[in-house]
Amino acid sequence: MNIIRRPRRNRQSAAIRDMVQETRLSVTDFILPVFIVDGQKVRTEVTSMPGIHRLSLDLLLEEIQECMDLGVKSFDLFPNIAESKKDKYATESYNPDGLYVNAIRAIKDRFPDAVVMTDVAMDPYSSDGHDGIVENGKILNDPTLEVLGKMALAQAQAGADIVGPSDMMDGRVGYIRQVLDEGNFHDVAIMAYTAKYASAFYGPFRDALDSAPKFGDKKTYQMNPANSREALIEAQLDFAEGADFLMVKPALAYLDIIKLLKDNFHLPITAYNVSGEYAMIKAAAQRGWLDGDRAMMETLLSIKRAGATSILTYFAKEAARLL
Ligand code: PBG
């Protein structure tokens, strides 16, 4: 047969395949999201996220030690707040002696080399379960910014390295940047949830935090999954307002958006491999329908191949073990 181009030549041995491999995962790519809850020695598995637990601070510190030993050094903290501490204005979110802020302080105290990223959004603390202040069934944009500013400032004061506004209010990156700079926190970075879609894949996360909206949905602030050009508008704004990272969320159903932002912006692009994406693989693996480890690594690799510089993923620890 006269076939001049034979792509299989570059696949014929493991060594050659390794040599031509374009994308490689590294433990340094990962940011592990962790769930913190009040109390001591508390370790409750999230039913819809096998292997992921809500941890009290003492056990969270142990978990972080294990991750650090595996080379995973970046963590994104999310709080499970008691219903009794939630209110309309999410005031607990900037309590200087609250669960969340104390956790940041304790982690940075014990692990100065770890990167602590925070979540800036009202939903875990809001009695309405929304990311903004609710008035007559509407989410108010500008008054919400004031709450987000207080939250980000409290987190910076506690020692956070990166704050992560996940709320999708307009103008929040610029507002938070200004508040941080006025507080002399010029070195605290902002990882903007730039293209965060109104997705069905956040379900297990809302179980973990008991943070589902009490009414309606998040479609007036999170993006329509049908749109990609709109992601460019969000990215332009976040860039102009001073974001240090642009994030796409979820990751798997939005690989094209990761690529789009990668091709058009020169900031690091982060992808959030969200709770529902984790749950799908875990559920299928538990039934023996998928090889869980292989599906996990292929998923993470695909996110990196699409253009992500780093990946927020609940698989971080497991993947680090395999790497
Ligand atoms: C809320 C927030 C959500 C996630 C991170 N921050 C959920 C939501 O918008 O309802 C989802 C993360 C995941 O599903 O893993 N500000």
Residues whose N, C-alpha, C, O or C-beta is under 5 A from the ligand:
A	BS01	PBG	A121 D123 S166 D167 F201 Y202 F205 V274 S275 G276
